[in-house]
Amino acid sequence: MSSPAVHVAGLERVFPARRGPGVTALAGVDLDVAPGEFVSLIGPSGCGKSTLLRLIADLDTPTAGTLEVFGKTARQARRDQDYGIAFQQAGLLPWLTVTGNIELPLTLHKIGRRERQTKVAELLELIGLTDFAGSYPDQLSGGMQQRVAIARALAESPRLLLMDEPFGALDEMTRERMQNELVRICAETRAAVVFVTHSIPEAVFLSDRVVVMSPRPGRIVDVVDVALRPGERDEALREDATFFAGVARVREALHGTSVPSARGVEHR
Amino acid sequence: MAAVRRTRTLLLGLLGLVVLAAAWEIYKAVGPESGVLLGGRAVLPRTGDRAMPHLSEMVTRLGDPAVGRRGDPLWLAVLRACLFSLRIAATGWVVGVLVGLGLALLMQRLRLAEAAVLPWVVLSQTVPLIAIAPLVRRWGAQITIGSFTWSSENSVAVIAAYLAFFPVAVGVLRGLKSPDQTHLDLMHTYGVGWWRTLFRLRLPASVPYLLPALRLAAASAVIGTVVAEVSIGLRGGIGRMIIEYAQSAGGDPAKPWAPIAGAVAIGLAAAGFVVLLGLLLRPYRRAEVPA
């Protein structure tokens, strides 16, 4: 457990263009995520936060730099199923029931039926959808679908959870409820989380640290320590002074960079 | 609720048939004997018993012997011809579906194959059937493998397959490409390869595209069989029967309608079979918008 969940140093990703030098999506990114830590990536569109997440997930390959997941290469970590992932779209398979969707990774990796059943029952309990085990995704609300997607990401008990704006498509009420759920789930599973979002309150409420990024080229401009003790993240926190202080600090970090970069756009 | 809707669909379907029959009989009763002419051209047929026999005559004719005074009744002769053609059409359909599936898989797997094959697939359907029928027969006649010799039936089945493979190839290709990027990313993170992604994701996702393609292929296979029977000159099927009976229209006007009805029945049987297939695949059709 000595190696960090994610270790990133001097990471760069350049998307080649047909003409010209290509688009630099990420440049000189350094980041360490400790085991069990919740880290949010926040920033305006095009700041490379999703690219960074996809690199960690080995859905994309960096152009330069070091990237390790639990001390292994990203590819090896993916092969070993060291992480679970959830996207903005729940991405459930419409022809499988809730149970079938949650156990999909287990089925694909040839885990025995009995073990699958126990795991699915446990996860259904965790996301509070035990009564919907036999339902199909089209019979569920958006929030419920996203909960199933999170359960699926947790199916192989990963020590790292990668989430790409998982609540981005939900309405505000559902969103807050899902955030509370996620806090509880993380406390129970003790997985490290890398969470991409563009909502400041969401990042502050959920995270131990908020990584603020800026575009062109995508890089980290600031890391805000929210420094809340575990057990402090409940409904009351949303109206607490420390929460507002955290929101203010993240906002300042974002604005300190967004102004010059906006001017940069005008010059083009 | 679903039962009510199903009953309504059934009733509407029957109503359509009744309306068609009524239109036939009403036009026959009130239409002019010489048909409706517009600028010297006939736009509606003559209403005499020779051109438009009563529906009741067509039905009673089915019970009379097909040829002469004794022998099998007409309906039995038509039924035999229908089964003969249906068997060939089914063979053609199966071959066509397999070829279509194979091409779609190849085109999905290899970009190059799609660029190279797809234009030819589309082009193949612009060649008139009458042009390829004699070719297929001539080439086929040279094939002898062991005890197997190529028959005209094989030629007809090949032509049916030639029409049937097209909608399957195009439809299934679209279906195989239909999964979201999210689903494909997910499969990648699970570390599963192309084959398992195919069976777990792409094929199930293509079912909503596959079924209409299969239905089109069934209709095409039936049409291909009927037309190819005529152009190849294969006896025993419904296509040839339509031509033969049309010649006796003068003396026996109700008779030619029997094989025409038979051809329609084959088409319905083929479409019905695909509906049954759709019922089997129902779990994979949840993404489909209910029609």
Interface residues (C-beta under 8 A of the other chain):
Chain A: A57 D58 L59 R78 R79 Q81 Y83 I85 F87 Q88 Q89 G91 L93 P94 W95 L104 P105 L108 H109 Y136 P137 D138
Chain B: D180 T182 H183 D185 L186 H188 T189 Y190 G191 V192 R196 R200 L201 P204 V207 P283 Y284 R285 R286 A287
